[in-house]
């Protein structure tokens, strides 16, 4: 296994569709700030404050 593969394997993996549910939206809290994660119709992710 390469260093890159080893590093990637140690990171948590989260399924965006599970996080956002049927609506395709989720709120993410970071240091008291709320961000919105959205899946677009084209299947892209957008994170906005």
PDB file of N, CA, C and O in Angstrom:
ATOM      1  N   UNK A   1       0.858  -1.183   0.000  1.00  0.00           N
ATOM      2  CA  UNK A   1       0.000   0.000   0.000  1.00  0.00           C
ATOM      3  C   UNK A   1       0.899   1.241   0.000  1.00  0.00           C
ATOM      4  O   UNK A   1       1.857   1.317   0.769  1.00  0.00           O
ATOM      5  N   UNK A   2       0.585   2.212  -0.867  1.00  0.00           N
ATOM      6  CA  UNK A   2       1.373   3.440  -0.937  1.00  0.00           C
ATOM      7  C   UNK A   2       1.041   4.341   0.247  1.00  0.00           C
ATOM      8  O   UNK A   2       0.055   4.118   0.949  1.00  0.00           O
ATOM      9  N   UNK A   3       1.858   5.347   0.461  1.00  0.00           N
ATOM     10  CA  UNK A   3       1.611   6.304   1.545  1.00  0.00           C
ATOM     11  C   UNK A   3       0.278   7.015   1.320  1.00  0.00           C
ATOM     12  O   UNK A   3      -0.480   7.238   2.264  1.00  0.00           O
ATOM     13  N   UNK A   4      -0.003   7.372   0.055  1.00  0.00           N
ATOM     14  CA  UNK A   4      -1.266   8.054  -0.272  1.00  0.00           C
ATOM     15  C   UNK A   4      -2.459   7.163   0.062  1.00  0.00           C
ATOM     16  O   UNK A   4      -3.430   7.632   0.655  1.00  0.00           O
ATOM     17  N   UNK A   5      -2.399   5.893  -0.306  1.00  0.00           N
ATOM     18  CA  UNK A   5      -3.489   4.960  -0.009  1.00  0.00           C
ATOM     19  C   UNK A   5      -3.632   4.756   1.489  1.00  0.00           C
ATOM     20  O   UNK A   5      -4.752   4.670   1.994  1.00  0.00           O
ATOM     21  N   UNK A   6      -2.528   4.677   2.205  1.00  0.00           N
ATOM     22  CA  UNK A   6      -2.552   4.492   3.650  1.00  0.00           C
ATOM     23  C   UNK A   6      -3.201   5.694   4.329  1.00  0.00           C
ATOM     24  O   UNK A   6      -4.019   5.536   5.235  1.00  0.00           O
ATOM     25  N   UNK A   7      -2.830   6.898   3.887  1.00  0.00           N
ATOM     26  CA  UNK A   7      -3.402   8.122   4.453  1.00  0.00           C
ATOM     27  C   UNK A   7      -4.901   8.177   4.178  1.00  0.00           C
ATOM     28  O   UNK A   7      -5.685   8.466   5.081  1.00  0.00           O
ATOM     29  N   UNK A   8      -5.302   7.905   2.949  1.00  0.00           N
ATOM     30  CA  UNK A   8      -6.716   7.953   2.575  1.00  0.00           C
ATOM     31  C   UNK A   8      -7.522   6.926   3.356  1.00  0.00           C
ATOM     32  O   UNK A   8      -8.667   7.190   3.723  1.00  0.00           O
ATOM     33  N   UNK A   9      -6.948   5.775   3.613  1.00  0.00           N
ATOM     34  CA  UNK A   9      -7.659   4.721   4.332  1.00  0.00           C
ATOM     35  C   UNK A   9      -7.898   5.112   5.788  1.00  0.00           C
ATOM     36  O   UNK A   9      -8.807   4.576   6.422  1.00  0.00           O
ATOM     37  N   UNK A  10      -7.101   6.035   6.332  1.00  0.00           N
ATOM     38  CA  UNK A  10      -7.248   6.411   7.736  1.00  0.00           C
ATOM     39  C   UNK A  10      -8.263   7.530   7.950  1.00  0.00           C
ATOM     40  O   UNK A  10      -8.590   7.849   9.093  1.00  0.00           O
ATOM     41  N   UNK A  11      -8.769   8.133   6.873  1.00  0.00           N
ATOM     42  CA  UNK A  11      -9.744   9.213   6.997  1.00  0.00           C
ATOM     43  C   UNK A  11     -11.162   8.658   7.117  1.00  0.00           C
ATOM     44  O   UNK A  11     -11.480   7.634   6.512  1.00  0.00           O
ATOM     45  N   UNK A  12     -12.017   9.332   7.897  1.00  0.00           N
ATOM     46  CA  UNK A  12     -13.415   8.886   7.962  1.00  0.00           C
ATOM     47  C   UNK A  12     -14.109   9.123   6.621  1.00  0.00           C
ATOM     48  O   UNK A  12     -13.798  10.082   5.914  1.00  0.00           O
ATOM     49  N   UNK A  13     -15.033   8.259   6.283  1.00  0.00           N
ATOM     50  CA  UNK A  13     -15.805   8.389   5.041  1.00  0.00           C
ATOM     51  C   UNK A  13     -17.274   8.544   5.413  1.00  0.00           C
ATOM     52  O   UNK A  13     -17.816   7.743   6.174  1.00  0.00           O
ATOM     53  N   UNK A  14     -17.917   9.576   4.873  1.00  0.00           N
ATOM     54  CA  UNK A  14     -19.330   9.841   5.137  1.00  0.00           C
ATOM     55  C   UNK A  14     -20.065   9.906   3.813  1.00  0.00           C
ATOM     56  O   UNK A  14     -19.643  10.624   2.907  1.00  0.00           O
ATOM     57  N   UNK A  15     -21.144   9.176   3.687  1.00  0.00           N
ATOM     58  CA  UNK A  15     -21.949   9.180   2.470  1.00  0.00           C
ATOM     59  C   UNK A  15     -22.808  10.447   2.468  1.00  0.00           C
ATOM     60  O   UNK A  15     -23.653  10.617   3.346  1.00  0.00           O
ATOM     61  N   UNK A  16     -22.604  11.326   1.504  1.00  0.00           N
ATOM     62  CA  UNK A  16     -23.320  12.597   1.437  1.00  0.00           C
ATOM     63  C   UNK A  16     -24.826  12.390   1.333  1.00  0.00           C
ATOM     64  O   UNK A  16     -25.594  13.183   1.878  1.00  0.00           O
ATOM     65  N   UNK A  17     -25.257  11.348   0.650  1.00  0.00           N
ATOM     66  CA  UNK A  17     -26.703  11.100   0.511  1.00  0.00           C
ATOM     67  C   UNK A  17     -27.318  10.669   1.842  1.00  0.00           C
ATOM     68  O   UNK A  17     -28.480  10.969   2.118  1.00  0.00           O
ATOM     69  N   UNK A  18     -26.547   9.972   2.657  1.00  0.00           N
ATOM     70  CA  UNK A  18     -27.034   9.603   3.995  1.00  0.00           C
ATOM     71  C   UNK A  18     -27.070  10.856   4.879  1.00  0.00           C
ATOM     72  O   UNK A  18     -28.026  11.054   5.629  1.00  0.00           O
ATOM     73  N   UNK A  19     -26.047  11.692   4.796  1.00  0.00           N
ATOM     74  CA  UNK A  19     -26.008  12.921   5.591  1.00  0.00           C
ATOM     75  C   UNK A  19     -27.150  13.869   5.252  1.00  0.00           C
ATOM     76  O   UNK A  19     -27.720  14.492   6.148  1.00  0.00           O
ATOM     77  N   UNK A  20     -27.491  13.986   3.976  1.00  0.00           N
ATOM     78  CA  UNK A  20     -28.480  14.966   3.544  1.00  0.00           C
ATOM     79  C   UNK A  20     -29.909  14.424   3.473  1.00  0.00           C
ATOM     80  O   UNK A  20     -30.861  15.203   3.418  1.00  0.00           O
ATOM     81  N   UNK A  21     -30.066  13.114   3.473  1.00  0.00           N
ATOM     82  CA  UNK A  21     -31.407  12.531   3.420  1.00  0.00           C
ATOM     83  C   UNK A  21     -32.104  12.798   2.100  1.00  0.00           C
ATOM     84  O   UNK A  21     -31.474  13.194   1.120  1.00  0.00           O
ATOM     85  N   UNK A  22     -33.405  12.579   2.085  1.00  0.00           N
ATOM     86  CA  UNK A  22     -34.187  12.727   0.846  1.00  0.00           C
ATOM     87  C   UNK A  22     -34.207  14.152   0.319  1.00  0.00           C
ATOM     88  O   UNK A  22     -34.325  14.371  -0.887  1.00  0.00           O
ATOM     89  N   UNK A  23     -34.090  15.121   1.217  1.00  0.00           N
ATOM     90  CA  UNK A  23     -34.140  16.529   0.805  1.00  0.00           C
ATOM     91  C   UNK A  23     -32.856  16.980   0.115  1.00  0.00           C
ATOM     92  O   UNK A  23     -32.850  17.994  -0.584  1.00  0.00           O
ATOM     93  N   UNK A  24     -31.767  16.232   0.308  1.00  0.00           N
ATOM     94  CA  UNK A  24     -30.499  16.627  -0.290  1.00  0.00           C
ATOM     95  C   UNK A  24     -29.851  17.810   0.415  1.00  0.00           C
ATOM     96  O   UNK A  24     -28.994  18.484  -0.157  1.00  0.00           O
ATOM     97  N   UNK A  25     -30.262  18.066   1.667  1.00  0.00           N
ATOM     98  CA  UNK A  25     -29.746  19.194   2.448  1.00  0.00           C
ATOM     99  C   UNK A  25     -29.381  18.740   3.853  1.00  0.00           C
ATOM    100  O   UNK A  25     -30.041  17.880   4.436  1.00  0.00           O
ATOM    101  N   UNK A  26     -28.321  19.330   4.383  1.00  0.00           N
ATOM    102  CA  UNK A  26     -27.947  19.067   5.774  1.00  0.00           C
ATOM    103  C   UNK A  26     -27.296  20.312   6.343  1.00  0.00           C
ATOM    104  O   UNK A  26     -26.631  21.054   5.620  1.00  0.00           O
ATOM    105  N   UNK A  27     -27.480  20.546   7.628  1.00  0.00           N
ATOM    106  CA  UNK A  27     -26.763  21.612   8.319  1.00  0.00           C
ATOM    107  C   UNK A  27     -25.564  20.988   9.009  1.00  0.00           C
ATOM    108  O   UNK A  27     -25.658  19.917   9.608  1.00  0.00           O
ATOM    109  N   UNK A  28     -24.429  21.683   8.914  1.00  0.00           N
ATOM    110  CA  UNK A  28     -23.192  21.229   9.539  1.00  0.00           C
ATOM    111  C   UNK A  28     -22.718  22.353  10.452  1.00  0.00           C
ATOM    112  O   UNK A  28     -22.603  23.501  10.022  1.00  0.00           O
ATOM    113  N   UNK A  29     -22.446  22.026  11.703  1.00  0.00           N
ATOM    114  CA  UNK A  29     -22.018  23.009  12.685  1.00  0.00           C
ATOM    115  C   UNK A  29     -20.516  22.923  12.878  1.00  0.00           C
ATOM    116  O   UNK A  29     -19.971  21.843  13.107  1.00  0.00           O
ATOM    117  N   UNK A  30     -19.840  24.081  12.785  1.00  0.00           N
ATOM    118  CA  UNK A  30     -18.398  24.165  13.001  1.00  0.00           C
ATOM    119  C   UNK A  30     -18.097  25.420  13.801  1.00  0.00           C
ATOM    120  O   UNK A  30     -18.320  26.534  13.328  1.00  0.00           O
ATOM    121  N   UNK A  31     -17.593  25.238  15.005  1.00  0.00           N
ATOM    122  CA  UNK A  31     -17.217  26.369  15.869  1.00  0.00           C
ATOM    123  C   UNK A  31     -18.328  27.402  15.998  1.00  0.00           C
ATOM    124  O   UNK A  31     -18.071  28.604  15.933  1.00  0.00           O
ATOM    125  N   UNK A  32     -19.553  26.941  16.181  1.00  0.00           N
ATOM    126  CA  UNK A  32     -20.684  27.835  16.375  1.00  0.00           C
ATOM    127  C   UNK A  32     -21.273  28.390  15.095  1.00  0.00           C
ATOM    128  O   UNK A  32     -22.274  29.105  15.150  1.00  0.00           O
ATOM    129  N   UNK A  33     -20.693  28.090  13.948  1.00  0.00           N
ATOM    130  CA  UNK A  33     -21.203  28.552  12.654  1.00  0.00           C
ATOM    131  C   UNK A  33     -21.961  27.408  11.984  1.00  0.00           C
ATOM    132  O   UNK A  33     -21.520  26.259  12.008  1.00  0.00           O
ATOM    133  N   UNK A  34     -23.098  27.735  11.392  1.00  0.00           N
ATOM    134  CA  UNK A  34     -23.907  26.733  10.703  1.00  0.00           C
ATOM    135  C   UNK A  34     -23.674  26.850   9.204  1.00  0.00           C
ATOM    136  O   UNK A  34     -23.793  27.933   8.632  1.00  0.00           O
ATOM    137  N   UNK A  35     -23.343  25.738   8.576  1.00  0.00           N
ATOM    138  CA  UNK A  35     -23.144  25.656   7.136  1.00  0.00           C
ATOM    139  C   UNK A  35     -24.223  24.748   6.560  1.00  0.00           C
ATOM    140  O   UNK A  35     -24.740  23.874   7.256  1.00  0.00           O
ATOM    141  N   UNK A  36     -24.560  24.953   5.304  1.00  0.00           N
ATOM    142  CA  UNK A  36     -25.531  24.106   4.617  1.00  0.00           C
ATOM    143  C   UNK A  36     -24.815  23.305   3.544  1.00  0.00           C
ATOM    144  O   UNK A  36     -24.131  23.861   2.684  1.00  0.00           O
ATOM    145  N   UNK A  37     -24.983  21.994   3.606  1.00  0.00           N
ATOM    146  CA  UNK A  37     -24.460  21.094   2.585  1.00  0.00           C
ATOM    147  C   UNK A  37     -25.625  20.722   1.684  1.00  0.00           C
ATOM    148  O   UNK A  37     -26.667  20.267   2.156  1.00  0.00           O
ATOM    149  N   UNK A  38     -25.442  20.919   0.381  1.00  0.00           N
ATOM    150  CA  UNK A  38     -26.518  20.670  -0.578  1.00  0.00           C
ATOM    151  C   UNK A  38     -25.990  19.809  -1.725  1.00  0.00           C
ATOM    152  O   UNK A  38     -24.872  20.006  -2.200  1.00  0.00           O
ATOM    153  N   UNK A  39     -26.807  18.857  -2.159  1.00  0.00           N
ATOM    154  CA  UNK A  39     -26.504  18.089  -3.366  1.00  0.00           C
ATOM    155  C   UNK A  39     -27.319  18.702  -4.495  1.00  0.00           C
ATOM    156  O   UNK A  39     -28.543  18.800  -4.403  1.00  0.00           O
ATOM    157  N   UNK A  40     -26.641  19.115  -5.558  1.00  0.00           N
ATOM    158  CA  UNK A  40     -27.325  19.733  -6.694  1.00  0.00           C
ATOM    159  C   UNK A  40     -27.980  18.671  -7.577  1.00  0.00           C
ATOM    160  O   UNK A  40     -27.750  17.475  -7.400  1.00  0.00           O
ATOM    161  N   UNK A  41     -28.789  19.119  -8.519  1.00  0.00           N
ATOM    162  CA  UNK A  41     -29.417  18.195  -9.467  1.00  0.00           C
ATOM    163  C   UNK A  41     -28.378  17.462 -10.301  1.00  0.00           C
ATOM    164  O   UNK A  41     -28.607  16.339 -10.752  1.00  0.00           O
ATOM    165  N   UNK A  42     -27.229  18.109 -10.502  1.00  0.00           N
ATOM    166  CA  UNK A  42     -26.145  17.510 -11.288  1.00  0.00           C
ATOM    167  C   UNK A  42     -25.281  16.560 -10.457  1.00  0.00           C
ATOM    168  O   UNK A  42     -24.322  15.980 -10.965  1.00  0.00           O
ATOM    169  N   UNK A  43     -25.628  16.404  -9.173  1.00  0.00           N
ATOM    170  CA  UNK A  43     -24.890  15.482  -8.318  1.00  0.00           C
ATOM    171  C   UNK A  43     -23.619  16.063  -7.724  1.00  0.00           C
ATOM    172  O   UNK A  43     -22.745  15.319  -7.281  1.00  0.00           O
ATOM    173  N   UNK A  44     -23.508  17.382  -7.711  1.00  0.00           N
ATOM    174  CA  UNK A  44     -22.351  18.054  -7.116  1.00  0.00           C
ATOM    175  C   UNK A  44     -22.699  18.468  -5.679  1.00  0.00           C
ATOM    176  O   UNK A  44     -23.868  18.591  -5.313  1.00  0.00           O
ATOM    177  N   UNK A  45     -21.643  18.677  -4.876  1.00  0.00           N
ATOM    178  CA  UNK A  45     -21.844  19.144  -3.510  1.00  0.00           C
ATOM    179  C   UNK A  45     -21.522  20.627  -3.416  1.00  0.00           C
ATOM    180  O   UNK A  45     -20.540  21.105  -3.984  1.00  0.00           O
ATOM    181  N   UNK A  46     -22.375  21.347  -2.684  1.00  0.00           N
ATOM    182  CA  UNK A  46     -22.144  22.757  -2.406  1.00  0.00           C
ATOM    183  C   UNK A  46     -22.231  22.947  -0.908  1.00  0.00           C
ATOM    184  O   UNK A  46     -23.187  22.498  -0.275  1.00  0.00           O
ATOM    185  N   UNK A  47     -21.231  23.614  -0.330  1.00  0.00           N
ATOM    186  CA  UNK A  47     -21.209  23.931   1.088  1.00  0.00           C
ATOM    187  C   UNK A  47     -21.242  25.454   1.204  1.00  0.00           C
ATOM    188  O   UNK A  47     -20.341  26.137   0.716  1.00  0.00           O
ATOM    189  N   UNK A  48     -22.295  25.988   1.858  1.00  0.00           N
ATOM    190  CA  UNK A  48     -22.419  27.440   2.000  1.00  0.00           C
ATOM    191  C   UNK A  48     -22.581  27.801   3.468  1.00  0.00           C
ATOM    192  O   UNK A  48     -23.020  26.989   4.283  1.00  0.00           O
ATOM    193  N   UNK A  49     -22.223  29.024   3.781  1.00  0.00           N
ATOM    194  CA  UNK A  49     -22.331  29.529   5.145  1.00  0.00           C
ATOM    195  C   UNK A  49     -23.648  30.229   5.314  1.00  0.00           C
ATOM    196  O   UNK A  49     -23.945  30.733   6.397  1.00  0.00           O
TER     197      UNK A  49
END
